[in-house]
Amino acid sequence: MSSNLATNTSDLQPLKAPRPSLTYRLVSGLLVFPVFRMLFRGRTRGNGNVPMDGPLVVVANHGSHLDPPLLGHALGRPVSFMAKAELFRIPILGHLIRACGAYPVKRGASDREAIRTATARLNDGWAIGVFLDGTRQSDGRVNQPMPGAALLAARSGAPLLPVAILNSHRALGTGRNLPRLVKLEMRIGTPIPAPTSRRKPDLEATTRELQRRINALLDHAPLDY
């Protein structure tokens, strides 16, 4: 009986990631990649580390407003981010961000509600993007990591993918209104498993490991500006 159970389990196929919409592909090809590749001379490293199917929590540092579109379009599969519900009521913009995988969260919604919404997306096979500090950091590093990414992984069983975005804080960081055309690079690490439980020590241990890995990717080799 146990051998039959093992066979049946091994036959299970990973949940397919949602296919990119036409709008998503157009935004990638006509906007995000020309800006990333040409204006910022951007490149990515480690794309082979990205699981292409199944739920995935993509975890990154956060240096500027450039980070969500770059992270959402540079991994080879769509990455979904939460956005304020009011944005979805704006003509054209609402359709655009929804087609690119954004999901609405009401202003003033509790963290618990946001976690439930994100978990539902993961259960549908999406990759969910999370900035580990939650807010932009002036030095572009992970300084005060929050446990939200680890909790999402624990709830859904999704692996976590550490990603380092180099130089975006210098390109369009806090206090800058106009971009500075410096080189950008995204370094994608290897996935780590979800925490074994939702207990605080397990979530904190995973969060610390994510911080360590992302900052190590940032420090691995400096860019020549």
N, C-alpha and C positions, 0 to 999 in steps of 0.2 A: 504493500500500500504506500509506503514511504517513497519507493522508487517511482511509482506512478505520479505521486505528487511532485517529485523533483522534475519529472519529464514535463508535466503540464506547466510548471512554473517557468522552465527554461524556454518553452514555446511561446511565452508571452512576448509580444512585440512592444518596443518603447512607444509611448504616445507621440504621434507625429506633431511636429511644430506647425502652427498655422502658416499657410502659404502667404508670401508677401503680396499685398494688393497692388493693382496697377498704380494707384496713387503713391504708394510707398516706393515702388521701383522708379517712378518718375522723379520723386523728391531726391532719392539717392543719386540717380544718374545725372540730373540736371542742376542740383543745388548742393547737396552735402559733399559729394566727392570732388566736384570741381573746386569748391572752397577749400576743402581739406588738402587735396593733392597739389593744387596749383598755387593758391594764395599762401598757404601755410607750409608748403613742401612736406606734407604729412605722409607718414607711413605707419604700417602696423607690423607687429612682430608676434608670432605665436598663434596665428589663426588656426593652426592644426590642433590646438588645445580646446577648441570650442565644440562641445557636444551639439550636433546639429538637430537632434530630436529629443523630445521629452522635456519636462519642466526644468528650468534653470534659473538660478538667482545670480545675476551678474552684479558684482560688487566693485565699486571704483572709488578713487579719491575724487575730490570736487574742487576745481579751481576757478571755473568760470561758467557763464551761460552757454558757452560752446559745447560743454560736455554732454548734455542729453542727446542732441542730434548726432554728434560723433559716435557716442556709445551705441545709439540706436541703429546706426547704419553701417558700422565698420566691422561687425563680427561675422557677417555672412548669413545671419538670420535676424529677423526683427526682434527688437528688445522693447518691451512695453514699460512705460513710465506713468505714474499717477500725475494728474493735472487737475487744476481747480475746475469744478463743474461749470463755472461761469464762462470759461473759455469755449466750451462746447456749444454755447448759444450764439457765438459770434459767426455771422455768415462767412463761408469759405474756410476760415480758420478752424472752426469746429469740425467740419468735414475732413480737413487736412490732417489734423492731429489724431482724429479717431482712426482714419485710414492708416496712419503710421503706428497704431497700436496703443496710443494713450488711452487711459481709462479715467473716468471722472471721480473725484472725491469732493464732497460738499464742504464748503467753507465751515470751519468749526467742527468738522466731524472728528470723532474720537480716534485715537490711534488704533483702538480695537476694530473699529469699522474699516479703517484703511487696510489693516492687516487681513481682515476677512475678504475684502474686495481683491486684494493682491493674491491671496491664496486661491481664490476661485479662478483667477487667470492662470495660475500655475497648474491647477488641476485640469485646465483645458489644453495644456501643453505649451504655454507661452514661456518665453524668457522674460523675466522681470528685472528691471534695472534699479539698483539701490546705491545711493551715495553714502558711504559708511559714516561720515560725519553728519550727514543730513543737510548741512549748509556749506557754502563756499568757504574755503580756507585761503587766507592771503598768501601762504607759502606753497599751496598746492599739495600738501601732504595730508596723511591721515593723522589727526592729532587727538581728537576726542570721539572715538568710534562709539556708535550706538548699536544696540543688540537687535535692531529690526530685521536685518538681513538673516541673521542666524535663526531668529524666531520663524521667519517665513520658511526657511529650509526645514526646520524641525517640524513644522505643521504639515508640510507638503511632501517631505522626503526628497526634495530637489537638491542636487549638488550645488555648490557655490563656486563661482568662477571669479577669481581676483583679476582685476584689470587696473593697470596704472596708466593715467593720462598725463604725459609729460608736457610741461610748458604752457598749458592752457591758462594758468594763473598769470603768466607773463603776457599772454596774447590779449586777454580780455578779462582780467581779474577784477576784484572789488575796487571801486573807485575809478575805473577806466570807462570812458564813454565811447572811445574809438579803439578799434583793434590794433595791436602791434603785430606786424607780420613776421613772427618768429617761427622757427621750425616746431612742429608738433609731432608727437609719436605716441602710439598706443601699444603697450606691452601687455600681452595676455598670458597669464600664468596657467598652471595646471589646476583642474578642479579639485576641490576638497569635499568630502562627504558631509551630509547634513549632521547636525548635532544628534547625539544618541537619545536625547530627551529635551523637554522644554524647561528643565530645571535651570535656575539662574546660573549655577557654576558651569554647566555645559554650554549655555549660550555665551557666557563671558569668555570661556576658553576658546570657542570658535571665533568670536569677535576679535580677540587678541591675535589669533593666528592670521586672520584676514588682514588686520592692520600690519602685522609683521611682513607678510608676503607682499602686500601692495607697496609699502615703503621700501622693501628690498628691491622690487622691480624698478622703482623710481631711482634708486641709488646705484643700480647695476653698472651703468655706463652713462656719463653725462653727454648731453647733446652738444654738438658744436654749433653755437648760436650764429 
